[in-house]
Amino acid sequence: MSRRQMLRQSWERITLYLPVLIMGLLALGTWWLVRNAPMPLAPTTEKVRSNQPDYAMKAFSVKSFDAKGRLQSEVQGDLARHFPDTDTLEIDRARMRSVALDGRLTLATANRALSNADGSEVQLFGNAIVTREPLPARPGVAAQPRMEFRSEFLHAYTQTERVRSDQPVVLTRGNDRFTADGMDYDHLDQVLQLRGRVKGVLMPGTAR
């Protein structure tokens, strides 16, 4: 057999096994890539919010306005602490006021207050007083007397204009006075619910 024939036979054998060699090289390359690829980052756990205050304010005053620049509410206090885990604001010696669309002023004071993030719920603790100032009569709208709520705990919902309490409460409306073990007042629906031992003193109206 000539040298040329031997080379030809060797080449034919190589070409016969060439696909197998290529597949083997591809498999080896894939294994190398997998082995040397960077490890995926471990999923980052969400940072646990601390139950300790992340900031505080002393002798502060915060005002909020609507899109037309009308004053909606103001919150004052001796000391305020923000808790990031619940996104609440705790205020010492809180003093608050809000102005309704009809111009009626509502005032609130307490030894301590706890407000949610948007101020739509405010809990008042210790010597809590919420006062709705009187509203004079206008065409088509009757006058509304002064209202005052007193309790060791009052829960005010500023957006829905509700005040409730599960503790003894004193309600004064004009010259009328009521006491009860609990209360739920809805100003928008003009509904007052008094619970427990309820007592009331109704004063006669002014003669016309």
N, C-alpha and C positions, 0 to 999 in steps of 0.2 A: 504494500500500500504506500502510495506516494505521500510525501509530506503535506501536499495540498489537500489530499483527501482526508488526512488525519485532522487538519485544521478545520475542515468543513464539518466533519462529524462532531468535533468538540464544540463548535459554534451552535450546531443544531441541538446538542444536549443543554447548552447554556440557555438557549432561547426557550427550550421546553420547560425548564425550571424557573425561568425569569419571573413569571407572574407570582409563583410561590414566594420567591425571594422578595419581591416588591411588597406583597401583603405582609410578610414577616417584618420588613423594615417599617411599614406603616404602623403595625401593631406596637413595635418597639418604640417608635416615636410618640405614639399616643400615650403609652405607659409612662414615658419620660416626662411628657408635658403635664400629665396628671400629678405625677410625683413632685414635680418642681413648681407647680403653679402656686401662687400665694394663697394661704388659707383664707377662707371667707371670714369677714369680721363678725365677731360674736354679736348677737343682737343686743343693742344697748337697752338697758332697763330704764324705764321712766324714772326720773329723779323724784324721790319721795319728798313731798312738800313738808316742811317743818311745821310743827305746831307751836313754834316760838315766833313772836312778832318779827317781821323783817324790816319794819321801819316804824317810827313814832313821830308825833307832832305835839308840840306844846303851845298852849295859848293860841289856838288856831281858829280860823274862820274860813269856811269853804262855801262858795255861792255857785248856784247853777242857774243858767238862763236858757230860754227857749230860742228857736231860730230867729225870732223877731227882737231878741234882746230883752225880753220881759223876765224879771226875776221870778224864778219858780220856787226856789228853796234856799235856805241858808242853815248851815250847821256850825255851831261853835262848841268849844269844850276846853277844859284845862289840859287834858292829855288824851291823845288818841293813839291806839296801837293797831296795826294791821296784821292779821293772821293769814298767811298765804295758803294754809291747808284748807281753810273754809272760805277764804276770800271775804272775810268779815272785818268790820272796823269796830273796835271797842272804845268807847268814849267815857271819860270821867267827867262828872258834872256837865252833862250834856244840855245844850240849849239849842232848840231847833225852831224854825218857822217856815211855813210854806204858804204860797199865795195861789188860790184857786182861780180858774178862768173868770169867775164872777167877781173876783177881787176880794173874796172873803179870806181873812187871815187865820191861820191855825198855828198855835204855839205849843211847844212841848218842852218839858224840863224833867230831869231825873238825876239821881245820884250817879247812875251808870246807864249807858245805852249800848245796844249791840245792833249794828246795821249790816244788811247784806250789801253786795257789790254796787247795785244800782240805786240803793236807798228806797226800794219799793216796800221793804219790810223793816220796821224798827221796833226793837223790844226795849222797853223802859223798865228799869229796876230801881226800887227804892225811892219813895216819895215822888212817884210818877204823876205828872199832871199834863193833861192834854186839854187845850182850850180852843174853842172855835169862837172867834169874835162875832158880835152881832152884825147882821146885814140889814141895812135900812130898806124900806119898801121901795119898789120901782114899778113903773107901769107894767101891769100884768104879772108881777112877782110880789108875793107877800113878804113882809119883813120877817126875819129869822132872829130869834133871841140868842143871847150868848149861851154857850154850852160849855160845861167843864166836867171832865172826868178825873177822878182821883183814886189812886190805888197804889199798892206796893208793886204791882206789875201791870203794865199795859202793853198790848201788842198792836201797833198801828200799821195799817196797810195804806200807804200814801196814794197809790195810783187808783185803787178801788174805793178809797175814802171809808175804810172800815176801822173800827177800834174794838178790841175784844179783851177780856180778862177772865182768868179762872180763879181769881182771888177777890176778896171783898172789895167793893167799889162804891164810890159816892158819885152820883150824877146830879148836876145842877143845870136846869134849863130855865133861863129867865129867873123867876122867883120860885119855881117848883124844885123840889129836892127829892131824890130817890136813893135808897141804899139797897144793895143786893150782894149775894155771895159770888155772883159771876155775871158777865154781861157780854152781849154781842150787838154792836151798833153798826148799821149799814146806812150811811148818809145818802147814797144814791137812790136806794129804794125807800128811804125814810122809814126804816124798821128798827125798833129797839127791842131786844129780848133781854129780860132780867131773870136770873135764875137763883134758886135757893130761897132764903128768907128775904122777901122783898117788902120794903116799907116805902111809903111815899107821902109827901105833903104837897098838895095842890093849892096854890094860892088863887083866890078869885081874880078874874081879869079886871083891868081898869074900866070903870064905867065910862060910856061914851055920851 
